[in-house]
Amino acid sequence: MQFGEYLRVIRTARGITALELGKMVGTTGQYITQTEQGKLKAPNKEMVLKIAGALDANASELWGIAAIERYEDWCKKEGIEPEKSQTFFQAARYDKKMATHKKRSFM
């Protein structure tokens, strides 16, 4: 389930409108609606925590869903397949380590 879908389920179960939730967390009802519809990416951690507090929802669970979605969006933007990203990050750490090692050997 995507973040927006999950948000809508929780919000409607609490009997809160998108406009009411928007006001509660310092944004607009339109932002909430567009997030629920998947037109906007999952919000950042600060906003997720506000939403969780307003809805009396499990903040860790809500942030976990948002974080995974944001990570997958980042991978797509960078042209990295999320399943292969672990290899990418291992290579980046290796490159950084080797660059540091080479820098030390020249001193």
C-alpha contacts under 8 A as a table, 3 or more apart, distances in Angstrom:
res1	aa1	res2	aa2	distance
1	M	5	E	6.40
1	M	6	Y	6.46
2	Q	5	E	5.41
2	Q	6	Y	6.30
2	Q	38	G	7.97
2	Q	65	I	7.18
2	Q	69	E	7.35
3	F	6	Y	5.13
3	F	7	L	6.05
3	F	36	E	7.29
3	F	42	A	6.27
3	F	62	L	7.55
3	F	65	I	5.77
3	F	66	A	5.60
3	F	69	E	7.30
4	G	7	L	4.99
4	G	8	R	6.22
4	G	35	T	5.33
4	G	36	E	3.53
4	G	37	Q	6.07
4	G	38	G	5.84
4	G	42	A	7.20
5	E	8	R	5.21
5	E	9	V	6.36
5	E	36	E	5.56
5	E	37	Q	7.20
5	E	38	G	7.96
6	Y	9	V	5.17
6	Y	10	I	6.36
6	Y	36	E	7.89
7	L	10	I	5.28
7	L	11	R	5.99
7	L	36	E	6.35
8	R	11	R	5.06
8	R	12	T	5.93
8	R	36	E	5.88
9	V	12	T	5.47
9	V	13	A	6.04
10	I	13	A	5.11
10	I	14	R	6.29
10	I	55	L	7.30
10	I	57	A	7.64
11	R	14	R	5.22
11	R	15	G	6.44
11	R	16	I	5.60
11	R	17	T	7.17
11	R	18	A	7.68
11	R	21	L	7.88
11	R	55	L	6.67
12	T	15	G	4.90
12	T	16	I	5.88
12	T	17	T	7.11
13	A	16	I	7.79
14	R	55	L	7.01
16	I	20	E	6.18
16	I	21	L	6.48
17	T	20	E	5.13
17	T	21	L	6.24
17	T	29	G	7.95
18	A	21	L	5.14
18	A	22	G	6.01
18	A	29	G	4.71
18	A	30	Q	7.40
18	A	32	I	5.70
18	A	33	T	6.14
19	L	22	G	5.07
19	L	23	K	6.33
19	L	28	T	6.32
19	L	29	G	3.71
19	L	30	Q	7.27
19	L	32	I	7.64
20	E	23	K	5.23
20	E	24	M	6.20
20	E	29	G	6.97
21	L	24	M	4.93
21	L	25	V	6.32
21	L	29	G	6.88
21	L	32	I	7.47
21	L	51	I	7.58
21	L	54	A	7.17
22	G	25	V	5.40
22	G	26	G	5.97
22	G	27	T	4.67
22	G	28	T	4.51
22	G	29	G	4.70
22	G	30	Q	7.89
22	G	31	Y	7.27
22	G	32	I	6.21
23	K	26	G	5.16
23	K	27	T	5.83
23	K	28	T	6.30
23	K	29	G	7.31
24	M	27	T	7.78
24	M	54	A	6.45
25	V	47	M	7.48
25	V	50	K	5.69
25	V	51	I	6.22
25	V	54	A	6.97
27	T	31	Y	6.76
27	T	32	I	7.92
28	T	31	Y	5.22
28	T	32	I	6.66
29	G	32	I	5.11
29	G	33	T	6.14
30	Q	33	T	5.02
30	Q	34	Q	5.98
31	Y	34	Q	5.20
31	Y	35	T	6.02
31	Y	40	L	7.97
32	I	35	T	5.12
32	I	36	E	6.15
33	T	36	E	5.07
33	T	37	Q	6.18
34	Q	37	Q	5.01
34	Q	38	G	6.23
34	Q	39	K	5.11
34	Q	40	L	5.85
35	T	38	G	5.16
35	T	39	K	5.85
35	T	40	L	4.87
35	T	41	K	6.61
35	T	42	A	6.70
35	T	43	P	7.97
36	E	39	K	7.63
37	Q	40	L	7.73
38	G	41	K	6.60
41	K	69	E	7.80
41	K	70	R	6.94
41	K	73	D	7.97
42	A	66	A	5.28
42	A	67	A	7.72
42	A	69	E	6.56
42	A	70	R	6.14
43	P	46	E	7.99
43	P	47	M	5.94
43	P	48	V	6.14
43	P	66	A	6.82
44	N	47	M	5.56
44	N	48	V	6.23
44	N	66	A	7.71
44	N	67	A	7.99
45	K	48	V	4.98
45	K	49	L	6.10
45	K	63	W	6.44
45	K	67	A	7.87
46	E	49	L	5.29
46	E	50	K	6.43
47	M	50	K	5.02
47	M	51	I	6.14
48	V	51	I	5.04
48	V	52	A	6.04
48	V	59	A	7.28
48	V	62	L	6.86
48	V	63	W	6.06
48	V	66	A	7.72
49	L	52	A	5.02
49	L	53	G	6.10
49	L	59	A	5.84
49	L	63	W	7.39
50	K	53	G	5.14
50	K	54	A	6.16
51	I	54	A	5.10
51	I	55	L	6.10
52	A	55	L	5.20
52	A	56	D	5.67
52	A	57	A	4.73
52	A	58	N	6.32
52	A	59	A	5.13
52	A	62	L	6.99
53	G	56	D	4.98
53	G	57	A	6.46
53	G	59	A	7.34
54	A	57	A	7.79
57	A	62	L	7.57
58	N	61	E	5.44
58	N	62	L	6.25
59	A	62	L	5.13
59	A	63	W	5.94
60	S	63	W	5.17
60	S	64	G	5.92
61	E	64	G	5.04
61	E	65	I	6.44
62	L	65	I	5.39
62	L	66	A	6.35
63	W	66	A	4.96
63	W	67	A	5.78
64	G	67	A	5.16
64	G	68	I	6.24
65	I	68	I	5.44
65	I	69	E	6.37
66	A	69	E	5.16
66	A	70	R	6.08
67	A	70	R	5.06
67	A	71	Y	6.00
68	I	71	Y	5.06
68	I	72	E	6.17
69	E	72	E	5.15
69	E	73	D	6.22
70	R	73	D	5.07
70	R	74	W	6.19
71	Y	74	W	5.05
71	Y	75	C	6.25
71	Y	82	P	7.99
72	E	75	C	5.08
72	E	76	K	6.31
72	E	82	P	6.03
73	D	76	K	5.18
73	D	77	K	6.23
74	W	77	K	5.05
74	W	78	E	6.19
75	C	78	E	5.10
75	C	79	G	5.97
75	C	80	I	4.81
75	C	81	E	6.21
75	C	82	P	5.79
75	C	85	S	7.48
76	K	79	G	4.96
76	K	80	I	5.84
76	K	81	E	6.80
76	K	82	P	7.71
77	K	80	I	7.66
80	I	84	K	6.97
80	I	85	S	6.23
80	I	88	F	8.00
81	E	84	K	5.29
81	E	85	S	6.18
82	P	85	S	5.06
82	P	86	Q	7.95
83	E	86	Q	7.19
84	K	87	T	5.56
84	K	88	F	6.65
85	S	88	F	4.78
85	S	89	F	6.19
86	Q	89	F	5.23
86	Q	90	Q	6.15
87	T	90	Q	5.06
87	T	91	A	6.14
88	F	91	A	5.17
88	F	92	A	6.24
89	F	92	A	4.94
89	F	93	R	6.17
90	Q	93	R	5.20
90	Q	94	Y	6.16
91	A	94	Y	4.97
91	A	95	D	6.09
92	A	95	D	5.07
92	A	96	K	6.20
93	R	96	K	5.09
93	R	97	K	6.10
94	Y	97	K	5.04
94	Y	98	M	6.10
95	D	98	M	5.13
95	D	99	A	6.08
96	K	99	A	5.11
96	K	100	T	6.22
97	K	100	T	5.19
97	K	101	H	6.17
98	M	101	H	4.93
98	M	102	K	6.06
99	A	102	K	5.15
99	A	103	K	6.11
100	T	103	K	5.09
100	T	104	R	6.31
101	H	104	R	5.23
101	H	105	S	6.31
102	K	105	S	5.11
102	K	106	F	6.51
103	K	106	F	5.45
103	K	107	M	6.83
104	R	107	M	5.36
